[in-house]
């Protein structure tokens, strides 16, 4: 749908849609009810509604309101204002966070003088600041895709569609609201979101929305590396990693996130492609089975083709195996940091997983027993199996370690201690750890 195309808003009463308050978290309902009692409009909006209409369980619940961030914060003691590009409010209920945003308005609705401290774009059209507030109708057309621009009121139980999202859900389409090229330039991460939603929902990206993506993909280089790291976690740790990988390749986006990996994959070694793909398949299986996954392992797999190639080159130049691997790991990591951050709590275990691949080959004497006690042994063993599964030949090394563990089971106390170590130091669920105390005067911001 083009932003200039008129669309008659649709309002469905409770008996005309399938959304029930029983599907919505109590915390989200509390936020909406309190905003309503404070004299403000409040709507559940975005992916939560989309997922409920598709019969999926929403991952989170977002609220849109006509209250300003300051007005929202005044109603909730358990809240804080975050954000720089667009200021939002996080209302916290234990580990659950309800995100509350103020209706966004059109940039043309205020004078350029008034707009100067609220809205700012760079030369390529990317929004650097976007704190222009407006009505619910304006907010709807400022959202990214039609399927994410549906609004549910807990006050009168109505469902509001301002952009044709209900039709696109029925037709299984990802459609950008407004001019796709302009909207991608405003925020290039929208291209990643299009690929991710297409993979997760098994939708098609509507042709006009898909057309500019490959050409505009290089705009992702303007996105802060920390933000792209968060996006990579959403892409590959949501249970649809393999399908998302294919979608990213289809739209030529993977090369912008992992340029070195893409380069070595392009050399045509089937082992590299098989390893990356199998790692993503295994990640999906673990998530669907309710098992934990860690970014350290995913990045270890995604960057292994780079590390393996550089290590082989260095060894051919006469560098011993371990120094070659360590130098290759450094090269791979530093190149990747140009595109995405990799926090040390993940980059350190990632490199340990790689280095232990060499130690796994040394099984004489007490070395095997000693290595089993290493905190990263299990992840490194799994990585070895992944390499063999992808086609690397290690003369049955994985099978040997499998049998050795069966013949020499670790004391349960040792296993528990290793688990505590990994969970405490490298758990991918950052919310499970207490927040670090910030220095006075510092505040957390979000791009």
N, C-alpha and C positions, 0 to 999 in steps of 0.2 A: 504494500500500500504506500503510495506517495503522500507526503504531508499535505500536498495541495489537493488531494482527492477527497471530496466531501464524503463523510461517513456518518450516518445517522446513529448516534449512541443507542445502545441497547441496554435496558434495565430489566433483569429477570427477577421476578418475585420468588419467594422460598419454594413454592410448589413447581417452579419452572426450571430449577437446577438441582444438582445432586449434592451440593456442599452442605455438610452438617457441622454444627459447632462441636460435636463430639470428636471430629477429626482435627480440631485446632487445639493447640496446647493451652493449658489454663493460663500460662504466663502471658501469651499473646492476647487472650481474651481480657485479662486484667488490664493490660495496657490500653486496649481499645475502649473498654468501659470507663476507665478513669479519664481518658481524653474526652470522651463524650460528656461525662459529668462536669468536666471543666469548661464545657461550652465549645469544644472543638470537634471538627469532623475527624473520623479515624477509620481507615480501611485496611484490611489485609490485602496485600498486593504482591504480584510477582510470581516466582516459581512455586511457592506453596499452593497457590490456587491452581496453577497449571498442573501440578502433580496430582492434586486431589481429583481434578476432572479426568485425569488419565488413569485413576485407580492406583496411583503410587503413594507411598508414604513420604510426606514432605520432610526434607532435611532440616529446614528452619522456617521461621515465620517472620516476615517483614511487614512493617506498618507504615502507611503514608498518612499524613495529616496536614491540616492548614495551620497548625501551631508551629511557631518558630522553634529552633533548637533550644533557645533560652526558656521559652514557655514550657516546652516538654520537660526540660531539666527541673524546672520549678515544681512540677507535679510529682517527680520521682526522685526520692533521695538516693535510690540505688541506681543512679545513672551518671553518665559522663558524656560530654560533647567531644567528638573526635573528628578528624578530617581536616584537610587543607584545600584540596580541589573542590570538594563538596562536603559541607559540615553536616554530620549526622549525630544521632544520640544512640548510645548503647544503654539499654535498660537491663540490668543483670538480676537474674533469679537463680542463685546458686551457680551451676555450671552453664545454665541456659542464658543466652543473650538474645534479646529482642531488639532488632535494629529499627529505629524510627527515623524516617526522613520527612522533611517538609516538602510539600508540593513544589516542584520546580516550575519556573515560568519561562516564557520566551525571552531571548536576549534582546529582541526588538521592542519589548514592552516597556523598556526604561530608556532614558536618554543615555547617550554615550558617557556624559559626565558622571551621572549617578552610577552607571554600570562599571566604571573604571575600577572600583575597589571590590566589585562583586564577581566580575567575569573577565577572563583573560585567555587569549589563545596565542599559540606560537605561530611561526610563519607557515607551518604545514597544516594549520587548522586544528591542532590538538588543544583541547581545553585544559588550561593550567589552573583556572579558578572558575567555579560554577555555582555561585551562591545567589542566584536570581530566583526568587520565590514567586509562585503564581497560584492558579486554580487547579482543581483536579483534572479539568479538561486539558489544560496546558501541560500538566504533569504527565498525562497519558501519552501525549505525542513526543515528550522528551525521553521516554523510556526506549530501550533498545529494540526489542522484538515484540510483535503483536501478541504473541503467546504469553509474554511477561507483563502485559499492560491490562490485566483484568483486576477489578477491585471488588472486594467483598465487605459489606457492612454488617457488623455484629449488632448494630442498633435495630435495623429493620430487616436484616437477613437477605438483602438484595445483592445481586451480582451485576456489576457494571462493566460493559465492554465499549470502549471508545474508539477502537482501531481495527476491529475485525478479528480479534484474537480467537474468538470461539469458532469461527469458520476455519481458521488456519489450524486449530487443534483437530477439528474434524477431518481436515484434508492432510494432516501430518506435515505441515510446512513450517520452516523457520523463515520468517519474513521481517526484514528490517523496516522500522517505522521511519518514514521520510526518505530523503535521498541517500542511498546506501554509501556512496563514496564520501559524502559530507559527514555522515555519522561515523564511519570508520576513521576518518581523519580526526574527528573530535576526540575519539578514544580508540586507538588501534586494538586494544584488548578485546573489543567487541568482535573482532575476527576470530579470536580464540574461542570466545563464547559461542559463536555460531557453529564452529566445528565441534565443540564439546556437546552442545545441546543436540546437534544432529546425531552424534554417536550415542549419547545416553538415551534419547527418546526414539531412536530409529526413525527420525524425520528426514525429509529432504530440505536442503537450503533452496529457497525459492530462487529461480534463475537470476533475476535482477539483483538480488541480495548476494548471490554467489559471484557474480561477474567481476567485481572490482578486487576481490580478495587477493588473488595471486600477485597482481600488480602493486597493491598497497602493502603487502606483507612486510617489506623492509621498514615500514613505519614503526614496527615493533622495537626497532633499535633505539627509539626515543623513549621507551618506557623504562622506568627505574628497574635495575636488576633485582631489587628486593621484591618488587611487585610481581615480576615475572616468575620468581621462585614460587611465590604463593599460587600463581596461576598454574605452574607445572604440577603442583600437588593436587589441585582440583582436576587437572587433565588426567593424571595417571593414578590417583588414589581414591577414585569414586566408584570403582567396580566396573568401569567400562574402558579400561586402559587400552586394550588391543583395538577396539573399534575407534577410539579417539585417535590413536596413532595412525590408523588408516585415513581418518578424516583429515588430520593435520597434513599428511603426505599429499592427499588429493588437492588440498588448497595451497600447497607449497608453503606451509607455515612451520613445519618441523625444522626446516633448515634455518629459520630465524631464531629458534630456541636452542638448537643444538647444531651449530654450523659445522663443527669439526666431526661430530658423529655422522652427520649427513654426508660429509665429504668422503669419509672412509666407507660408509655403506654404499656410496655410489661407485666404488671401485669393484663391486660385484662379488665380494667374497661371501658365499652363501652362509658361512658360519656366523659372520657378524650379524647379518639380518635375522638368522634363526635365533641367535642368543637374545637379541633385543626383543623380538616378538615373543619368545617363550617366557622371558622375564615378565612381560606385561600380562600374558595369559595366566602365569602362576600368581601374579598379584591379584588379578580379578578373582581367581578361584579362592584365594585366602580371604579376601574381603567378603565374598559371598558365603564363606563358611564361618564367618565371624571371628577370624583369626587376625592377629595384629600384622601390620606391615610398617616398614620404616623407609623414609626417603633415602637413607644411606644405601640400602640395597638397590633401590630403583636407580639412583644416580650411578652406583657402581656398575650396573648393567648397561645403562645408556652411554656411559663414557668408556666402557671396556674396549670397544673397537678402536678408539683413539689411543688408549693406553697400550693395548696389545701391539698396535702398529709401531708406535714409537719405541717400545721395548725391543721389538724385533730388529728395528733399524740400529739401535744402539748396540745390541749384542753383536750384530753383523760388523759393527765398527770396532769390536774388541772389548767392549765394556762388559764386566762380569754381570751375571744374571740379576742379582739383587740390586746393585746400584743402577742397572739399566731400568729395572722396573720402578724403582723409586724416582728416578729422573723422569721417566715416562709419565708416572702418576702426577708429578709436579707440573709437567707441560700440559697434560689433559685438564687438570684442575684450573690452572691459571687461564687457559683459553676459554673454559666454560664460564669463569667468573666475569668475563667481558659481556656475557648475556644474562646470566642469572647468578644471584648469590647462592652460595651453599654454606649455610651456617656451620661453624666448627663442630657443633654437636652431631652433624651428619658427615661432614667432609673427613673428619678424623677416622671414624669407623669405616667409612668408604675406602680409605686408603689402607686401613688395616686388613679389610677383606681382601684387597688385591695382594698385599704383601704376604698374607698367609697362604696364598695359592702356591708359593714356592716352598714354604715350610711344610705344607701337606705332602710334598714329595719325599720328605726326609723322615723315614719311619723306623730307623735303626735304634736299638737300645731302648732307652727310656723316653726317647723323643716323642713317640706317639702318645704315651700316657701323659706326658707333660703338656702337649699341645691340646689335648682334650679339655684341660682346665682353663685354657685361654678364654676370656670373656667373649671373643668374636669367633670362637671355633665353630659354633653351629651355623652362623651366617656364612662363614667361609666354606664350610662343608656343603651347604646348600648351593653356594655359588659354583663350587667345583662340579656338582651334579648338573647344574644349569649349563655349564660349559660343555660337559660331555653330551648332554641332551641336544645341544646345538650342533654337535658334530666334531668337536675337538677330541682328538684321540690321546688319552692319557694311560693307555695300557691297563685299564681296569682299576685305576686308582680310586675312583668313587666307590666301586663295589668293595674294594679292600677296606676302606674306612667305614662303610656301612656294616660290614661283618665285624670289624674291630670293636665298634661301639656295642654291638650285640653281645660280644664275648667279654667285654670289659665295661659293664654299666657303671656310670658315675653314681656316687653317693647322692641321694635325693637332696641333701643339704647343700651340696656343691651346685647342683642344677638350680636350686632355688636362689642361691646367692648370685649365680650368673644371671638369672632372670631379673633379680632386683637391680643388678648393676646396669643391665641394658635398659630396663624400664626407667630407672632413675636418671640415666645419663643421656639416653638417646630415644626416648619415647616420642613417637611422631605426634601424639596428642599433647600439644603444648599446654592445653588448658588443664591437664592433670597435675601440673606442677604449680605451686604457689607463685604469684608474680614477684619479680625482683623489685625491691624497694627503689623508687626513683629518687634522684637527688631533688632537693627543693628547687623549684623554678623550672624543672623540666616537665614536659607533658608529652604524652604519646600522640602522634599524629598519623594520619592514614592518607595515602595518595588516592 
